[in-house]
Amino acid sequence: MLEVNEDSVTKILESRGIKYSHRNDDILVPNTIEEQRMKKARRERRQREKKAKELREPDFEWPPKRKHHKRPLSPRTKLSQRQMALIELGMIQSADDLPAFAQSFVKKSPEEQTELLAKLDARAGRTR
C-alpha cells in the first residue's frame, strides 16, 4: 500500500513538471551495525544494574522490626513451658499428673486461673 502511495505521488509530481525527487531509502533502512551496538549497550546496562543491585544494601523493611518485638509463642510451646513451670513450682511431679491438676484448675475462679497462668508464664521467663 505504501508503494501505491509513492507511485501516485510520483505521478502527481511528474504531471506538474517535476522530474527528480530524491528518495532516501538507503538512509532509512535499519543499520545492522547500529542495532548490534544497541543490543550490546542494553545487555551491558542490564549487567551493570544487576551488579549494582547485588552490591546495594538490602531493602529496608517498613515498619522495621524492633528487637523487643517478638513473635508470639505457639500454643505447643506455651504448653510445654507451662508444664515445666508447674514442675519447677512443685504443683505437679511429672506430665502424668496433668489430668488431676486440670480438674482442680477448672474448679478455680477465672481470677485465680488468670493469676496462676500469669505466675506460670513469669516462671517460664516471659510476661503476659
VEXPA-62239 format. One line per field, with one value per residue (C-alpha): residue number from 1; residue in one letter; x, y, z. Coordinates in Angstrom, 2 decimals, m for minus. Layout:
N
i = NUM, ...
aa = A, ...
east = X, ...
north = Y, ...
up = Z, ...
This chain:
128
i = 1, 2, 3, 4, 5, 6, 7, 8, 9, 10, 11, 12, 13, 14, 15, 16, 17, 18, 19, 20, 21, 22, 23, 24, 25, 26, 27, 28, 29, 30, 31, 32, 33, 34, 35, 36, 37, 38, 39, 40, 41, 42, 43, 44, 45, 46, 47, 48, 49, 50, 51, 52, 53, 54, 55, 56, 57, 58, 59, 60, 61, 62, 63, 64, 65, 66, 67, 68, 69, 70, 71, 72, 73, 74, 75, 76, 77, 78, 79, 80, 81, 82, 83, 84, 85, 86, 87, 88, 89, 90, 91, 92, 93, 94, 95, 96, 97, 98, 99, 100, 101, 102, 103, 104, 105, 106, 107, 108, 109, 110, 111, 112, 113, 114, 115, 116, 117, 118, 119, 120, 121, 122, 123, 124, 125, 126, 127, 128
aa = M, L, E, V, N, E, D, S, V, T, K, I, L, E, S, R, G, I, K, Y, S, H, R, N, D, D, I, L, V, P, N, T, I, E, E, Q, R, M, K, K, A, R, R, E, R, R, Q, R, E, K, K, A, K, E, L, R, E, P, D, F, E, W, P, P, K, R, K, H, H, K, R, P, L, S, P, R, T, K, L, S, Q, R, Q, M, A, L, I, E, L, G, M, I, Q, S, A, D, D, L, P, A, F, A, Q, S, F, V, K, K, S, P, E, E, Q, T, E, L, L, A, K, L, D, A, R, A, G, R, T, R
east = 0.00, 2.93, 4.36, 0.98, 1.02, 4.58, 3.66, 0.71, 2.92, 5.47, 2.74, 1.46, 4.95, 5.70, 2.40, 3.49, 6.81, 8.99, 11.28, 13.50, 12.65, 15.35, 14.42, 16.32, 15.59, 19.22, 19.38, 16.08, 16.99, 17.83, 21.55, 22.62, 25.80, 23.82, 21.33, 24.20, 25.65, 22.27, 21.81, 25.28, 24.66, 21.35, 22.97, 25.83, 23.38, 21.33, 24.51, 25.61, 22.17, 22.19, 25.64, 24.62, 21.51, 23.57, 26.02, 23.31, 22.17, 19.13, 15.80, 14.62, 11.52, 8.95, 7.96, 11.22, 11.14, 12.25, 14.38, 11.84, 9.06, 8.97, 6.70, 4.06, 4.79, 2.95, 0.33, 2.50, 5.47, 3.33, 2.01, 5.47, 6.81, 3.86, 4.28, 7.93, 6.93, 4.34, 7.03, 9.54, 6.96, 6.12, 2.46, 2.90, 5.60, 5.53, 3.44, 1.40, m0.08, m1.59, m5.11, m5.54, m4.17, m6.51, m9.54, m8.55, m7.69, m11.18, m12.79, m10.93, m12.43, m11.44, m9.39, m7.46, m6.91, m5.58, m3.33, m1.95, m1.30, 0.49, 2.61, 3.49, 4.31, 6.51, 8.31, 8.79, 10.60, 8.00, 5.25, 1.78
north = 0.00, 2.29, 1.84, 2.60, 5.84, 6.63, 5.88, 8.22, 10.93, 10.40, 10.67, 13.90, 15.39, 14.35, 15.80, 19.16, 19.06, 17.83, 15.16, 14.43, 13.52, 12.14, 9.02, 8.24, 4.52, 3.60, 6.07, 4.97, 1.26, m0.02, m0.08, m3.56, m2.27, 0.27, m2.43, m4.62, m1.70, m1.00, m4.67, m4.74, m1.48, m2.80, m6.06, m4.21, m1.86, m4.79, m6.42, m3.19, m2.77, m6.38, m5.98, m2.69, m4.33, m7.17, m4.73, m2.45, m2.75, m4.94, m3.19, m1.85, m3.36, m0.84, m0.61, m2.02, m4.99, m3.98, m6.20, m6.09, m7.24, m10.99, m13.38, m14.90, m18.38, m21.27, m23.00, m26.12, m24.08, m22.30, m25.64, m27.18, m24.08, m24.00, m27.73, m27.15, m24.21, m26.41, m28.99, m26.36, m24.79, m28.24, m28.16, m31.44, m34.10, m35.06, m34.69, m37.71, m35.54, m33.06, m34.59, m34.32, m30.76, m29.83, m30.99, m28.83, m25.90, m25.93, m25.66, m22.41, m18.98, m17.15, m14.67, m17.49, m19.20, m15.97, m15.38, m18.91, m18.67, m15.33, m16.91, m19.83, m17.51, m15.35, m18.50, m19.57, m16.29, m14.21, m11.86, m11.62
up = 0.00, 0.70, m2.82, m4.39, m2.47, m3.60, m7.22, m7.03, m5.55, m8.32, m10.97, m9.45, m9.36, m12.95, m14.12, m12.66, m14.43, m11.57, m12.99, m9.99, m6.48, m4.23, m2.29, 0.90, 1.09, 1.72, 4.60, 6.10, 6.07, 9.53, 10.17, 11.33, 12.97, 14.99, 16.01, 17.26, 19.22, 20.83, 21.80, 23.31, 25.18, 26.57, 27.65, 29.38, 31.08, 32.41, 33.73, 35.45, 37.03, 38.21, 39.79, 41.39, 42.80, 44.27, 45.88, 47.21, 50.80, 51.28, 51.09, 54.39, 55.83, 56.87, 59.59, 60.90, 63.23, 66.67, 68.86, 71.65, 69.30, 69.41, 67.65, 69.92, 71.11, 69.55, 71.72, 71.90, 73.14, 75.74, 76.98, 77.35, 79.13, 81.50, 82.23, 83.10, 85.34, 87.12, 87.81, 88.96, 91.30, 92.71, 91.67, 89.77, 89.86, 86.16, 82.99, 84.14, 86.94, 84.43, 84.28, 88.06, 88.04, 85.15, 87.18, 90.13, 87.79, 86.23, 89.67, 90.42, 89.72, 86.49, 88.52, 90.21, 86.84, 85.31, 88.32, 88.15, 84.39, 84.90, 87.63, 85.32, 82.45, 84.69, 85.87, 82.27, 81.62, 79.86, 80.97, 79.57
